[in-house]
Amino acid sequence: MRKLKLDELNRIGVDEFQSTPKYPVVVVLDNIRSGVNVGSFFRTADAFLIEKLCLCGFTPHPPHKEIFKTAIGAHESVKWESWDNTVDCAIDLKSKGYLCVGIEQTSQSQFLHQRSPMQQPVAVFFGNEVHGLSEDLLPLLDTVWEIPQFGTKHSLNVSITGGIVLWDIIRELNA
């Protein structure tokens, strides 16, 4: 066994990425404070060929040096939109037929590994690092998923949560 070299990874360029069909998945960031977390979502969206990011509320958007630090160029390949508030974004996505899924710990959330099969297209909403999803957004969601946790914190970094959830969605879409 040996590690692959960069030229063996068969990476595509930005132009080819933009013309490659994407998975019917939109990521919505609801008032994310950290540009580092937003940059991580750009990289994850690039890795999994996500349709686009919706950056809502006070979520930073390019150009922003903290985003650039972790996006490592993915802000140039991944399509993104800026929204003043997440509720308007959710209403727009619902009107276009997206299943709106919140990632949150609620009285009605389903554990990720026990969730129902999803319909397509899907919009996945990730909330603020401290407060989670906005309360006024919850009635607009079609379902809510959570990652089961067993330690004392019951909280994962939002970009880590994004990687786990988006991998699970892509895994289902490829099944």
C-alpha positions in Angstrom: 0.0 0.0 0.0 1.1 3.6 -0.7 -0.4 7.0 -0.5 -1.5 8.5 -3.8 0.3 11.5 -5.2 -1.7 14.6 -6.1 -1.5 13.9 -9.8 -3.0 10.4 -9.2 -6.2 11.8 -7.6 -7.8 12.6 -11.0 -9.1 16.0 -9.7 -11.1 18.0 -12.1 -10.6 21.7 -12.7 -13.1 24.5 -11.7 -14.6 24.8 -15.3 -15.2 21.0 -15.5 -16.6 21.0 -11.9 -19.1 23.8 -12.8 -20.3 21.9 -15.9 -20.5 18.5 -14.0 -24.1 17.5 -13.0 -24.6 18.1 -9.2 -26.5 16.1 -6.7 -30.0 17.7 -6.0 -28.9 18.9 -2.6 -28.8 22.5 -1.3 -27.1 23.4 1.9 -28.6 26.3 3.9 -26.5 27.9 6.6 -28.7 29.7 9.2 -26.7 32.5 10.9 -23.4 30.7 11.1 -20.9 32.9 12.9 -17.6 31.4 11.9 -16.1 32.0 8.5 -13.9 29.0 9.1 -17.0 26.8 9.4 -18.4 28.4 6.2 -15.2 27.6 4.4 -15.4 24.0 5.6 -18.9 23.8 4.1 -17.6 25.1 0.8 -15.0 22.3 0.7 -17.5 19.7 1.7 -20.0 20.9 -1.0 -17.2 20.7 -3.5 -16.2 17.2 -2.4 -19.7 15.9 -2.7 -20.9 17.8 -5.8 -23.6 19.7 -3.9 -25.8 21.9 -6.0 -25.3 25.1 -4.0 -24.9 26.8 -0.6 -27.4 29.4 0.7 -25.7 31.7 3.2 -28.4 33.2 5.3 -28.6 36.0 7.9 -25.2 37.1 9.2 -23.4 34.0 7.8 -20.2 35.3 6.2 -19.8 35.0 2.5 -17.0 35.5 0.0 -14.8 37.5 0.0 -14.0 36.7 3.6 -10.5 35.8 4.8 -11.7 33.1 7.2 -13.7 31.4 4.5 -10.7 31.5 2.2 -8.5 29.9 4.9 -10.5 26.7 5.0 -12.3 26.7 1.6 -8.9 26.4 -0.1 -10.4 27.6 -3.4 -13.7 25.8 -3.2 -15.5 29.2 -3.0 -14.5 29.5 -6.7 -16.1 26.2 -7.7 -19.3 25.9 -5.5 -22.3 28.0 -6.4 -23.6 30.1 -3.6 -26.3 32.7 -2.8 -26.7 35.2 0.0 -30.1 35.6 1.8 -31.0 38.2 4.3 -33.0 35.7 6.3 -33.4 31.9 6.4 -37.2 31.9 6.4 -37.3 33.6 3.0 -34.8 31.1 1.7 -36.9 28.2 3.0 -40.1 29.5 1.5 -38.3 29.9 -1.8 -36.9 26.3 -1.7 -40.2 24.8 -0.7 -41.9 26.6 -3.6 -39.4 24.9 -5.9 -40.2 21.4 -4.5 -37.3 20.9 -2.2 -37.8 18.7 0.9 -36.6 20.9 3.7 -34.6 19.0 6.4 -33.4 20.6 9.5 -30.4 19.3 11.4 -31.3 19.9 15.0 -32.2 18.2 18.3 -36.0 18.5 18.7 -38.8 16.6 20.2 -39.6 15.2 16.8 -36.2 14.7 15.2 -35.2 11.3 13.7 -31.8 9.9 14.3 -29.8 10.0 11.1 -29.4 6.2 11.0 -33.1 5.7 11.5 -34.5 8.4 9.2 -37.0 7.8 6.5 -35.7 7.6 2.9 -35.7 11.1 1.5 -37.3 12.6 -1.5 -35.4 14.7 -4.0 -34.4 17.5 -4.3 -33.5 18.2 -0.7 -32.4 21.3 1.2 -30.5 20.7 4.4 -30.5 23.5 7.0 -27.7 23.8 9.5 -28.0 26.2 12.4 -25.9 28.6 14.5 -23.0 27.2 16.4 -24.5 28.2 19.8 -28.3 28.6 19.2 -29.0 26.0 16.5 -31.7 26.6 13.9 -33.9 29.7 14.3 -37.2 29.0 16.0 -39.2 30.7 13.2 -37.7 28.3 10.7 -38.9 25.1 12.5 -42.5 25.2 11.3 -41.3 25.3 7.7 -39.2 22.2 7.9 -40.6 18.9 6.5 -38.5 16.8 8.8 -35.7 17.1 11.3 -32.7 14.8 11.7 -30.1 14.6 14.4 -26.9 12.7 14.9 -27.0 10.5 18.0 -24.3 11.4 20.5 -23.3 9.6 23.7 -20.8 11.8 25.5 -21.4 14.7 27.9 -21.6 17.5 25.3 -24.3 16.4 22.9 -23.0 18.9 20.4 -20.7 18.6 17.4 -19.1 21.4 15.4 -21.5 22.5 12.7 -19.0 21.8 9.9 -18.3 18.3 11.3 -22.1 17.7 11.5 -22.3 18.9 7.8 -19.7 16.4 6.7 -21.5 13.5 8.4 -25.0 14.4 7.2 -24.0 15.2 3.7 -22.0 12.0 3.3 -25.1 10.1 4.5 -27.3 11.9 1.9 -24.8 11.2 -0.9 -24.5 7.6 0.2 -28.2 7.2 -0.1 -28.3 8.9 -3.5 -25.6 6.5 -4.8 -27.3 3.4 -3.4 
